[in-house]
């Protein structure tokens, strides 16, 4: 059986993909289309560590889709690792650090913009940037991982 676990509004739903005959077509720039009950549904998929974020403006929803149950796929984070996450839906304005670059506590790593206000997302630990998941011009959803810093 091919299953996925979908998180929506804090609830986890198990989906058996073999029960549904969904055909998905990519339109452009990561925008996809499928048909549910004969109606077209547009959505965008963003890959993150451990799950995919599916944004569907037609259904007014943002979903997290996991290949394994979330309790298995989530990693425990320690004080030696900081995952910078989007505090709100926003547009990435700039990425100030690159993978492999050292970062000091308080330095800006990513700048986002929401409702015409810019927010600097800063490092809370000294370390090295190990992952950057976004680039300028990308829309992100609340809680989406943007970067990871590991203490050096």
Phi and psi in radians as a Rosetta constraint file:
Dihedral C 1 N 2 CA 2 C 2 CIRCULARHARMONIC -1.828 0.35
Dihedral N 2 CA 2 C 2 N 3 CIRCULARHARMONIC 1.984 0.35
Dihedral C 2 N 3 CA 3 C 3 CIRCULARHARMONIC -2.142 0.35
Dihedral N 3 CA 3 C 3 N 4 CIRCULARHARMONIC 2.720 0.35
Dihedral C 3 N 4 CA 4 C 4 CIRCULARHARMONIC -2.390 0.35
Dihedral N 4 CA 4 C 4 N 5 CIRCULARHARMONIC 2.728 0.35
Dihedral C 4 N 5 CA 5 C 5 CIRCULARHARMONIC -2.035 0.35
Dihedral N 5 CA 5 C 5 N 6 CIRCULARHARMONIC 2.209 0.35
Dihedral C 5 N 6 CA 6 C 6 CIRCULARHARMONIC -1.977 0.35
Dihedral N 6 CA 6 C 6 N 7 CIRCULARHARMONIC 2.240 0.35
Dihedral C 6 N 7 CA 7 C 7 CIRCULARHARMONIC -1.825 0.35
Dihedral N 7 CA 7 C 7 N 8 CIRCULARHARMONIC 2.152 0.35
Dihedral C 7 N 8 CA 8 C 8 CIRCULARHARMONIC -2.443 0.35
Dihedral N 8 CA 8 C 8 N 9 CIRCULARHARMONIC 2.149 0.35
Dihedral C 8 N 9 CA 9 C 9 CIRCULARHARMONIC 0.922 0.35
Dihedral N 9 CA 9 C 9 N 10 CIRCULARHARMONIC 0.715 0.35
Dihedral C 9 N 10 CA 10 C 10 CIRCULARHARMONIC 1.428 0.35
Dihedral N 10 CA 10 C 10 N 11 CIRCULARHARMONIC -0.056 0.35
Dihedral C 10 N 11 CA 11 C 11 CIRCULARHARMONIC -1.848 0.35
Dihedral N 11 CA 11 C 11 N 12 CIRCULARHARMONIC 2.488 0.35
Dihedral C 11 N 12 CA 12 C 12 CIRCULARHARMONIC -1.779 0.35
Dihedral N 12 CA 12 C 12 N 13 CIRCULARHARMONIC 2.272 0.35
Dihedral C 12 N 13 CA 13 C 13 CIRCULARHARMONIC -2.123 0.35
Dihedral N 13 CA 13 C 13 N 14 CIRCULARHARMONIC 2.276 0.35
Dihedral C 13 N 14 CA 14 C 14 CIRCULARHARMONIC -1.562 0.35
Dihedral N 14 CA 14 C 14 N 15 CIRCULARHARMONIC 2.256 0.35
Dihedral C 14 N 15 CA 15 C 15 CIRCULARHARMONIC -2.085 0.35
Dihedral N 15 CA 15 C 15 N 16 CIRCULARHARMONIC 2.228 0.35
Dihedral C 15 N 16 CA 16 C 16 CIRCULARHARMONIC -1.641 0.35
Dihedral N 16 CA 16 C 16 N 17 CIRCULARHARMONIC 1.839 0.35
Dihedral C 16 N 17 CA 17 C 17 CIRCULARHARMONIC -1.172 0.35
Dihedral N 17 CA 17 C 17 N 18 CIRCULARHARMONIC -0.389 0.35
Dihedral C 17 N 18 CA 18 C 18 CIRCULARHARMONIC -1.225 0.35
Dihedral N 18 CA 18 C 18 N 19 CIRCULARHARMONIC -0.321 0.35
Dihedral C 18 N 19 CA 19 C 19 CIRCULARHARMONIC -1.381 0.35
Dihedral N 19 CA 19 C 19 N 20 CIRCULARHARMONIC -0.304 0.35
Dihedral C 19 N 20 CA 20 C 20 CIRCULARHARMONIC -2.022 0.35
Dihedral N 20 CA 20 C 20 N 21 CIRCULARHARMONIC 2.439 0.35
Dihedral C 20 N 21 CA 21 C 21 CIRCULARHARMONIC -1.841 0.35
Dihedral N 21 CA 21 C 21 N 22 CIRCULARHARMONIC 1.341 0.35
Dihedral C 21 N 22 CA 22 C 22 CIRCULARHARMONIC -1.672 0.35
Dihedral N 22 CA 22 C 22 N 23 CIRCULARHARMONIC 2.185 0.35
Dihedral C 22 N 23 CA 23 C 23 CIRCULARHARMONIC -1.899 0.35
Dihedral N 23 CA 23 C 23 N 24 CIRCULARHARMONIC 2.188 0.35
Dihedral C 23 N 24 CA 24 C 24 CIRCULARHARMONIC -1.992 0.35
Dihedral N 24 CA 24 C 24 N 25 CIRCULARHARMONIC 2.373 0.35
Dihedral C 24 N 25 CA 25 C 25 CIRCULARHARMONIC -2.181 0.35
Dihedral N 25 CA 25 C 25 N 26 CIRCULARHARMONIC 2.330 0.35
Dihedral C 25 N 26 CA 26 C 26 CIRCULARHARMONIC -1.491 0.35
Dihedral N 26 CA 26 C 26 N 27 CIRCULARHARMONIC 2.239 0.35
Dihedral C 26 N 27 CA 27 C 27 CIRCULARHARMONIC -1.524 0.35
Dihedral N 27 CA 27 C 27 N 28 CIRCULARHARMONIC -1.105 0.35
Dihedral C 27 N 28 CA 28 C 28 CIRCULARHARMONIC -3.027 0.35
Dihedral N 28 CA 28 C 28 N 29 CIRCULARHARMONIC 2.698 0.35
Dihedral C 28 N 29 CA 29 C 29 CIRCULARHARMONIC 0.870 0.35
Dihedral N 29 CA 29 C 29 N 30 CIRCULARHARMONIC 0.687 0.35
Dihedral C 29 N 30 CA 30 C 30 CIRCULARHARMONIC 1.401 0.35
Dihedral N 30 CA 30 C 30 N 31 CIRCULARHARMONIC 0.044 0.35
Dihedral C 30 N 31 CA 31 C 31 CIRCULARHARMONIC -1.500 0.35
Dihedral N 31 CA 31 C 31 N 32 CIRCULARHARMONIC 2.227 0.35
Dihedral C 31 N 32 CA 32 C 32 CIRCULARHARMONIC -2.006 0.35
Dihedral N 32 CA 32 C 32 N 33 CIRCULARHARMONIC 2.850 0.35
Dihedral C 32 N 33 CA 33 C 33 CIRCULARHARMONIC -2.411 0.35
Dihedral N 33 CA 33 C 33 N 34 CIRCULARHARMONIC 2.480 0.35
Dihedral C 33 N 34 CA 34 C 34 CIRCULARHARMONIC -2.479 0.35
Dihedral N 34 CA 34 C 34 N 35 CIRCULARHARMONIC 3.015 0.35
Dihedral C 34 N 35 CA 35 C 35 CIRCULARHARMONIC -2.109 0.35
Dihedral N 35 CA 35 C 35 N 36 CIRCULARHARMONIC 2.212 0.35
Dihedral C 35 N 36 CA 36 C 36 CIRCULARHARMONIC -2.112 0.35
Dihedral N 36 CA 36 C 36 N 37 CIRCULARHARMONIC 2.121 0.35
Dihedral C 36 N 37 CA 37 C 37 CIRCULARHARMONIC 0.935 0.35
Dihedral N 37 CA 37 C 37 N 38 CIRCULARHARMONIC 0.646 0.35
Dihedral C 37 N 38 CA 38 C 38 CIRCULARHARMONIC 1.403 0.35
Dihedral N 38 CA 38 C 38 N 39 CIRCULARHARMONIC -0.024 0.35
Dihedral C 38 N 39 CA 39 C 39 CIRCULARHARMONIC -1.841 0.35
Dihedral N 39 CA 39 C 39 N 40 CIRCULARHARMONIC 2.412 0.35
Dihedral C 39 N 40 CA 40 C 40 CIRCULARHARMONIC -1.258 0.35
Dihedral N 40 CA 40 C 40 N 41 CIRCULARHARMONIC 2.427 0.35
Dihedral C 40 N 41 CA 41 C 41 CIRCULARHARMONIC -2.237 0.35
Dihedral N 41 CA 41 C 41 N 42 CIRCULARHARMONIC 2.107 0.35
Dihedral C 41 N 42 CA 42 C 42 CIRCULARHARMONIC -1.582 0.35
Dihedral N 42 CA 42 C 42 N 43 CIRCULARHARMONIC 2.529 0.35
Dihedral C 42 N 43 CA 43 C 43 CIRCULARHARMONIC -2.756 0.35
Dihedral N 43 CA 43 C 43 N 44 CIRCULARHARMONIC 2.870 0.35
Dihedral C 43 N 44 CA 44 C 44 CIRCULARHARMONIC -2.216 0.35
Dihedral N 44 CA 44 C 44 N 45 CIRCULARHARMONIC 2.453 0.35
Dihedral C 44 N 45 CA 45 C 45 CIRCULARHARMONIC -2.028 0.35
Dihedral N 45 CA 45 C 45 N 46 CIRCULARHARMONIC 2.288 0.35
Dihedral C 45 N 46 CA 46 C 46 CIRCULARHARMONIC -2.101 0.35
Dihedral N 46 CA 46 C 46 N 47 CIRCULARHARMONIC 2.269 0.35
Dihedral C 46 N 47 CA 47 C 47 CIRCULARHARMONIC -1.478 0.35
Dihedral N 47 CA 47 C 47 N 48 CIRCULARHARMONIC 2.384 0.35
Dihedral C 47 N 48 CA 48 C 48 CIRCULARHARMONIC -2.322 0.35
Dihedral N 48 CA 48 C 48 N 49 CIRCULARHARMONIC -3.125 0.35
Dihedral C 48 N 49 CA 49 C 49 CIRCULARHARMONIC -1.340 0.35
Dihedral N 49 CA 49 C 49 N 50 CIRCULARHARMONIC 2.044 0.35
Dihedral C 49 N 50 CA 50 C 50 CIRCULARHARMONIC 1.650 0.35
Dihedral N 50 CA 50 C 50 N 51 CIRCULARHARMONIC -0.358 0.35
Dihedral C 50 N 51 CA 51 C 51 CIRCULARHARMONIC -2.773 0.35
Dihedral N 51 CA 51 C 51 N 52 CIRCULARHARMONIC 2.974 0.35
Dihedral C 51 N 52 CA 52 C 52 CIRCULARHARMONIC -1.954 0.35
Dihedral N 52 CA 52 C 52 N 53 CIRCULARHARMONIC 2.508 0.35
Dihedral C 52 N 53 CA 53 C 53 CIRCULARHARMONIC -1.760 0.35
Dihedral N 53 CA 53 C 53 N 54 CIRCULARHARMONIC 2.180 0.35
Dihedral C 53 N 54 CA 54 C 54 CIRCULARHARMONIC -1.967 0.35
Dihedral N 54 CA 54 C 54 N 55 CIRCULARHARMONIC 2.033 0.35
Dihedral C 54 N 55 CA 55 C 55 CIRCULARHARMONIC -1.819 0.35
Dihedral N 55 CA 55 C 55 N 56 CIRCULARHARMONIC 2.182 0.35
Dihedral C 55 N 56 CA 56 C 56 CIRCULARHARMONIC -2.191 0.35
Dihedral N 56 CA 56 C 56 N 57 CIRCULARHARMONIC 1.670 0.35
Dihedral C 56 N 57 CA 57 C 57 CIRCULARHARMONIC -1.104 0.35
Dihedral N 57 CA 57 C 57 N 58 CIRCULARHARMONIC -0.537 0.35
Dihedral C 57 N 58 CA 58 C 58 CIRCULARHARMONIC -1.108 0.35
Dihedral N 58 CA 58 C 58 N 59 CIRCULARHARMONIC -0.642 0.35
Dihedral C 58 N 59 CA 59 C 59 CIRCULARHARMONIC -1.712 0.35
Dihedral N 59 CA 59 C 59 N 60 CIRCULARHARMONIC -0.011 0.35
Dihedral C 59 N 60 CA 60 C 60 CIRCULARHARMONIC 0.942 0.35
Dihedral N 60 CA 60 C 60 N 61 CIRCULARHARMONIC 0.906 0.35
Dihedral C 60 N 61 CA 61 C 61 CIRCULARHARMONIC -2.530 0.35
Dihedral N 61 CA 61 C 61 N 62 CIRCULARHARMONIC 2.649 0.35
Dihedral C 61 N 62 CA 62 C 62 CIRCULARHARMONIC -2.159 0.35
Dihedral N 62 CA 62 C 62 N 63 CIRCULARHARMONIC 2.192 0.35
Dihedral C 62 N 63 CA 63 C 63 CIRCULARHARMONIC -2.091 0.35
Dihedral N 63 CA 63 C 63 N 64 CIRCULARHARMONIC 2.584 0.35
Dihedral C 63 N 64 CA 64 C 64 CIRCULARHARMONIC -1.863 0.35
Dihedral N 64 CA 64 C 64 N 65 CIRCULARHARMONIC 2.236 0.35
Dihedral C 64 N 65 CA 65 C 65 CIRCULARHARMONIC -2.008 0.35
Dihedral N 65 CA 65 C 65 N 66 CIRCULARHARMONIC 2.142 0.35
Dihedral C 65 N 66 CA 66 C 66 CIRCULARHARMONIC -1.933 0.35
Dihedral N 66 CA 66 C 66 N 67 CIRCULARHARMONIC 2.550 0.35
Dihedral C 66 N 67 CA 67 C 67 CIRCULARHARMONIC -1.472 0.35
Dihedral N 67 CA 67 C 67 N 68 CIRCULARHARMONIC -0.366 0.35
Dihedral C 67 N 68 CA 68 C 68 CIRCULARHARMONIC -2.258 0.35
Dihedral N 68 CA 68 C 68 N 69 CIRCULARHARMONIC 2.779 0.35
Dihedral C 68 N 69 CA 69 C 69 CIRCULARHARMONIC -0.922 0.35
Dihedral N 69 CA 69 C 69 N 70 CIRCULARHARMONIC 2.394 0.35
Dihedral C 69 N 70 CA 70 C 70 CIRCULARHARMONIC -0.919 0.35
Dihedral N 70 CA 70 C 70 N 71 CIRCULARHARMONIC -0.588 0.35
Dihedral C 70 N 71 CA 71 C 71 CIRCULARHARMONIC -1.123 0.35
Dihedral N 71 CA 71 C 71 N 72 CIRCULARHARMONIC -0.475 0.35
Dihedral C 71 N 72 CA 72 C 72 CIRCULARHARMONIC -1.508 0.35
Dihedral N 72 CA 72 C 72 N 73 CIRCULARHARMONIC -0.641 0.35
Dihedral C 72 N 73 CA 73 C 73 CIRCULARHARMONIC -1.490 0.35
Dihedral N 73 CA 73 C 73 N 74 CIRCULARHARMONIC -0.301 0.35
Dihedral C 73 N 74 CA 74 C 74 CIRCULARHARMONIC -1.438 0.35
Dihedral N 74 CA 74 C 74 N 75 CIRCULARHARMONIC 2.380 0.35
Dihedral C 74 N 75 CA 75 C 75 CIRCULARHARMONIC -1.659 0.35
Dihedral N 75 CA 75 C 75 N 76 CIRCULARHARMONIC 2.475 0.35
Dihedral C 75 N 76 CA 76 C 76 CIRCULARHARMONIC -1.310 0.35
Dihedral N 76 CA 76 C 76 N 77 CIRCULARHARMONIC 2.245 0.35
Dihedral C 76 N 77 CA 77 C 77 CIRCULARHARMONIC -1.734 0.35
Dihedral N 77 CA 77 C 77 N 78 CIRCULARHARMONIC 2.438 0.35
Dihedral C 77 N 78 CA 78 C 78 CIRCULARHARMONIC -1.870 0.35
Dihedral N 78 CA 78 C 78 N 79 CIRCULARHARMONIC 3.132 0.35
Dihedral C 78 N 79 CA 79 C 79 CIRCULARHARMONIC -1.231 0.35
Dihedral N 79 CA 79 C 79 N 80 CIRCULARHARMONIC -0.131 0.35
Dihedral C 79 N 80 CA 80 C 80 CIRCULARHARMONIC -1.613 0.35
Dihedral N 80 CA 80 C 80 N 81 CIRCULARHARMONIC -0.057 0.35
Dihedral C 80 N 81 CA 81 C 81 CIRCULARHARMONIC -2.300 0.35
Dihedral N 81 CA 81 C 81 N 82 CIRCULARHARMONIC 2.334 0.35
Dihedral C 81 N 82 CA 82 C 82 CIRCULARHARMONIC -2.119 0.35
Dihedral N 82 CA 82 C 82 N 83 CIRCULARHARMONIC 2.160 0.35
Dihedral C 82 N 83 CA 83 C 83 CIRCULARHARMONIC -1.762 0.35
Dihedral N 83 CA 83 C 83 N 84 CIRCULARHARMONIC 2.064 0.35
Dihedral C 83 N 84 CA 84 C 84 CIRCULARHARMONIC -1.479 0.35
Dihedral N 84 CA 84 C 84 N 85 CIRCULARHARMONIC 2.112 0.35
Dihedral C 84 N 85 CA 85 C 85 CIRCULARHARMONIC -2.044 0.35
Dihedral N 85 CA 85 C 85 N 86 CIRCULARHARMONIC 2.678 0.35
Dihedral C 85 N 86 CA 86 C 86 CIRCULARHARMONIC -1.215 0.35
Dihedral N 86 CA 86 C 86 N 87 CIRCULARHARMONIC 2.173 0.35
Dihedral C 86 N 87 CA 87 C 87 CIRCULARHARMONIC -1.349 0.35
Dihedral N 87 CA 87 C 87 N 88 CIRCULARHARMONIC -0.163 0.35
Dihedral C 87 N 88 CA 88 C 88 CIRCULARHARMONIC -2.853 0.35
Dihedral N 88 CA 88 C 88 N 89 CIRCULARHARMONIC 2.865 0.35
Dihedral C 88 N 89 CA 89 C 89 CIRCULARHARMONIC -1.089 0.35
Dihedral N 89 CA 89 C 89 N 90 CIRCULARHARMONIC 2.342 0.35
Dihedral C 89 N 90 CA 90 C 90 CIRCULARHARMONIC -2.817 0.35
Dihedral N 90 CA 90 C 90 N 91 CIRCULARHARMONIC 3.095 0.35
Dihedral C 90 N 91 CA 91 C 91 CIRCULARHARMONIC -1.932 0.35
Dihedral N 91 CA 91 C 91 N 92 CIRCULARHARMONIC 2.309 0.35
Dihedral C 91 N 92 CA 92 C 92 CIRCULARHARMONIC -1.326 0.35
Dihedral N 92 CA 92 C 92 N 93 CIRCULARHARMONIC 2.117 0.35
Dihedral C 92 N 93 CA 93 C 93 CIRCULARHARMONIC -1.566 0.35
Dihedral N 93 CA 93 C 93 N 94 CIRCULARHARMONIC -0.798 0.35
Dihedral C 93 N 94 CA 94 C 94 CIRCULARHARMONIC -2.707 0.35
Dihedral N 94 CA 94 C 94 N 95 CIRCULARHARMONIC 2.720 0.35
Dihedral C 94 N 95 CA 95 C 95 CIRCULARHARMONIC -2.042 0.35
Dihedral N 95 CA 95 C 95 N 96 CIRCULARHARMONIC 1.975 0.35
Dihedral C 95 N 96 CA 96 C 96 CIRCULARHARMONIC -1.485 0.35
Dihedral N 96 CA 96 C 96 N 97 CIRCULARHARMONIC -0.332 0.35
Dihedral C 96 N 97 CA 97 C 97 CIRCULARHARMONIC -2.143 0.35
Dihedral N 97 CA 97 C 97 N 98 CIRCULARHARMONIC 2.781 0.35
Dihedral C 97 N 98 CA 98 C 98 CIRCULARHARMONIC -2.062 0.35
Dihedral N 98 CA 98 C 98 N 99 CIRCULARHARMONIC 2.804 0.35
Dihedral C 98 N 99 CA 99 C 99 CIRCULARHARMONIC -1.046 0.35
Dihedral N 99 CA 99 C 99 N 100 CIRCULARHARMONIC 2.319 0.35
Dihedral C 99 N 100 CA 100 C 100 CIRCULARHARMONIC 1.611 0.35
Dihedral N 100 CA 100 C 100 N 101 CIRCULARHARMONIC -0.180 0.35
Dihedral C 100 N 101 CA 101 C 101 CIRCULARHARMONIC -1.425 0.35
Dihedral N 101 CA 101 C 101 N 102 CIRCULARHARMONIC 2.405 0.35
Dihedral C 101 N 102 CA 102 C 102 CIRCULARHARMONIC -1.255 0.35
Dihedral N 102 CA 102 C 102 N 103 CIRCULARHARMONIC 2.622 0.35
Dihedral C 102 N 103 CA 103 C 103 CIRCULARHARMONIC -2.428 0.35
Dihedral N 103 CA 103 C 103 N 104 CIRCULARHARMONIC 2.448 0.35
Dihedral C 103 N 104 CA 104 C 104 CIRCULARHARMONIC -1.774 0.35
Dihedral N 104 CA 104 C 104 N 105 CIRCULARHARMONIC 2.643 0.35
Dihedral C 104 N 105 CA 105 C 105 CIRCULARHARMONIC -0.935 0.35
Dihedral N 105 CA 105 C 105 N 106 CIRCULARHARMONIC 2.285 0.35
Dihedral C 105 N 106 CA 106 C 106 CIRCULARHARMONIC 1.674 0.35
Dihedral N 106 CA 106 C 106 N 107 CIRCULARHARMONIC -0.213 0.35
Dihedral C 106 N 107 CA 107 C 107 CIRCULARHARMONIC -1.352 0.35
Dihedral N 107 CA 107 C 107 N 108 CIRCULARHARMONIC 2.529 0.35
Dihedral C 107 N 108 CA 108 C 108 CIRCULARHARMONIC -1.318 0.35
Dihedral N 108 CA 108 C 108 N 109 CIRCULARHARMONIC 2.327 0.35
Dihedral C 108 N 109 CA 109 C 109 CIRCULARHARMONIC -1.874 0.35
Dihedral N 109 CA 109 C 109 N 110 CIRCULARHARMONIC -0.800 0.35
Dihedral C 109 N 110 CA 110 C 110 CIRCULARHARMONIC -2.370 0.35
Dihedral N 110 CA 110 C 110 N 111 CIRCULARHARMONIC 2.497 0.35
Dihedral C 110 N 111 CA 111 C 111 CIRCULARHARMONIC -2.032 0.35
Dihedral N 111 CA 111 C 111 N 112 CIRCULARHARMONIC 2.240 0.35
Dihedral C 111 N 112 CA 112 C 112 CIRCULARHARMONIC -2.087 0.35
Dihedral N 112 CA 112 C 112 N 113 CIRCULARHARMONIC 2.858 0.35
Dihedral C 112 N 113 CA 113 C 113 CIRCULARHARMONIC -2.339 0.35
Dihedral N 113 CA 113 C 113 N 114 CIRCULARHARMONIC 2.286 0.35
Dihedral C 113 N 114 CA 114 C 114 CIRCULARHARMONIC -2.478 0.35
Dihedral N 114 CA 114 C 114 N 115 CIRCULARHARMONIC 2.329 0.35
Dihedral C 114 N 115 CA 115 C 115 CIRCULARHARMONIC 0.926 0.35
Dihedral N 115 CA 115 C 115 N 116 CIRCULARHARMONIC 0.753 0.35
Dihedral C 115 N 116 CA 116 C 116 CIRCULARHARMONIC 1.137 0.35
Dihedral N 116 CA 116 C 116 N 117 CIRCULARHARMONIC 0.291 0.35
Dihedral C 116 N 117 CA 117 C 117 CIRCULARHARMONIC -2.085 0.35
Dihedral N 117 CA 117 C 117 N 118 CIRCULARHARMONIC 2.340 0.35
Dihedral C 117 N 118 CA 118 C 118 CIRCULARHARMONIC -1.646 0.35
Dihedral N 118 CA 118 C 118 N 119 CIRCULARHARMONIC 2.466 0.35
Dihedral C 118 N 119 CA 119 C 119 CIRCULARHARMONIC -2.221 0.35
Dihedral N 119 CA 119 C 119 N 120 CIRCULARHARMONIC 2.238 0.35
Dihedral C 119 N 120 CA 120 C 120 CIRCULARHARMONIC -1.608 0.35
Dihedral N 120 CA 120 C 120 N 121 CIRCULARHARMONIC 2.158 0.35
Dihedral C 120 N 121 CA 121 C 121 CIRCULARHARMONIC -1.706 0.35
Dihedral N 121 CA 121 C 121 N 122 CIRCULARHARMONIC 2.090 0.35
Dihedral C 121 N 122 CA 122 C 122 CIRCULARHARMONIC -1.937 0.35
Dihedral N 122 CA 122 C 122 N 123 CIRCULARHARMONIC 2.790 0.35
Dihedral C 122 N 123 CA 123 C 123 CIRCULARHARMONIC -1.308 0.35
Dihedral N 123 CA 123 C 123 N 124 CIRCULARHARMONIC 2.431 0.35
Dihedral C 123 N 124 CA 124 C 124 CIRCULARHARMONIC -1.820 0.35
Dihedral N 124 CA 124 C 124 N 125 CIRCULARHARMONIC -0.091 0.35
Dihedral C 124 N 125 CA 125 C 125 CIRCULARHARMONIC -2.370 0.35
Dihedral N 125 CA 125 C 125 N 126 CIRCULARHARMONIC 2.763 0.35
Dihedral C 125 N 126 CA 126 C 126 CIRCULARHARMONIC -1.429 0.35
Dihedral N 126 CA 126 C 126 N 127 CIRCULARHARMONIC 2.400 0.35
Dihedral C 126 N 127 CA 127 C 127 CIRCULARHARMONIC 3.069 0.35
Dihedral N 127 CA 127 C 127 N 128 CIRCULARHARMONIC -2.648 0.35
Dihedral C 127 N 128 CA 128 C 128 CIRCULARHARMONIC -2.230 0.35
Dihedral N 128 CA 128 C 128 N 129 CIRCULARHARMONIC 2.414 0.35
Dihedral C 128 N 129 CA 129 C 129 CIRCULARHARMONIC -1.281 0.35
Dihedral N 129 CA 129 C 129 N 130 CIRCULARHARMONIC 2.107 0.35
Dihedral C 129 N 130 CA 130 C 130 CIRCULARHARMONIC -1.819 0.35
Dihedral N 130 CA 130 C 130 N 131 CIRCULARHARMONIC -0.423 0.35
Dihedral C 130 N 131 CA 131 C 131 CIRCULARHARMONIC -2.510 0.35
Dihedral N 131 CA 131 C 131 N 132 CIRCULARHARMONIC 2.435 0.35
Dihedral C 131 N 132 CA 132 C 132 CIRCULARHARMONIC -2.207 0.35
Dihedral N 132 CA 132 C 132 N 133 CIRCULARHARMONIC 2.099 0.35
Dihedral C 132 N 133 CA 133 C 133 CIRCULARHARMONIC -1.746 0.35
Dihedral N 133 CA 133 C 133 N 134 CIRCULARHARMONIC -0.111 0.35
Dihedral C 133 N 134 CA 134 C 134 CIRCULARHARMONIC -2.291 0.35
Dihedral N 134 CA 134 C 134 N 135 CIRCULARHARMONIC 2.977 0.35
Dihedral C 134 N 135 CA 135 C 135 CIRCULARHARMONIC -2.453 0.35
Dihedral N 135 CA 135 C 135 N 136 CIRCULARHARMONIC 2.809 0.35
Dihedral C 135 N 136 CA 136 C 136 CIRCULARHARMONIC -0.993 0.35
Dihedral N 136 CA 136 C 136 N 137 CIRCULARHARMONIC 2.456 0.35
Dihedral C 136 N 137 CA 137 C 137 CIRCULARHARMONIC 1.638 0.35
Dihedral N 137 CA 137 C 137 N 138 CIRCULARHARMONIC -0.084 0.35
Dihedral C 137 N 138 CA 138 C 138 CIRCULARHARMONIC -1.582 0.35
Dihedral N 138 CA 138 C 138 N 139 CIRCULARHARMONIC 2.392 0.35
Dihedral C 138 N 139 CA 139 C 139 CIRCULARHARMONIC -1.483 0.35
Dihedral N 139 CA 139 C 139 N 140 CIRCULARHARMONIC 2.402 0.35
Dihedral C 139 N 140 CA 140 C 140 CIRCULARHARMONIC -2.174 0.35
Dihedral N 140 CA 140 C 140 N 141 CIRCULARHARMONIC 2.710 0.35
Dihedral C 140 N 141 CA 141 C 141 CIRCULARHARMONIC -1.811 0.35
Dihedral N 141 CA 141 C 141 N 142 CIRCULARHARMONIC 2.845 0.35
Dihedral C 141 N 142 CA 142 C 142 CIRCULARHARMONIC -1.019 0.35
Dihedral N 142 CA 142 C 142 N 143 CIRCULARHARMONIC 2.282 0.35
Dihedral C 142 N 143 CA 143 C 143 CIRCULARHARMONIC 1.523 0.35
Dihedral N 143 CA 143 C 143 N 144 CIRCULARHARMONIC -0.123 0.35
Dihedral C 143 N 144 CA 144 C 144 CIRCULARHARMONIC -1.200 0.35
Dihedral N 144 CA 144 C 144 N 145 CIRCULARHARMONIC 2.287 0.35
Dihedral C 144 N 145 CA 145 C 145 CIRCULARHARMONIC -1.134 0.35
Dihedral N 145 CA 145 C 145 N 146 CIRCULARHARMONIC 2.368 0.35
Dihedral C 145 N 146 CA 146 C 146 CIRCULARHARMONIC -1.949 0.35
Dihedral N 146 CA 146 C 146 N 147 CIRCULARHARMONIC -0.654 0.35
Dihedral C 146 N 147 CA 147 C 147 CIRCULARHARMONIC -2.750 0.35
Dihedral N 147 CA 147 C 147 N 148 CIRCULARHARMONIC 2.784 0.35
Dihedral C 147 N 148 CA 148 C 148 CIRCULARHARMONIC -2.245 0.35
Dihedral N 148 CA 148 C 148 N 149 CIRCULARHARMONIC 2.371 0.35
Dihedral C 148 N 149 CA 149 C 149 CIRCULARHARMONIC -2.123 0.35
Dihedral N 149 CA 149 C 149 N 150 CIRCULARHARMONIC 2.315 0.35
Dihedral C 149 N 150 CA 150 C 150 CIRCULARHARMONIC -1.983 0.35
Dihedral N 150 CA 150 C 150 N 151 CIRCULARHARMONIC 2.371 0.35
Dihedral C 150 N 151 CA 151 C 151 CIRCULARHARMONIC -1.079 0.35
Dihedral N 151 CA 151 C 151 N 152 CIRCULARHARMONIC 2.485 0.35
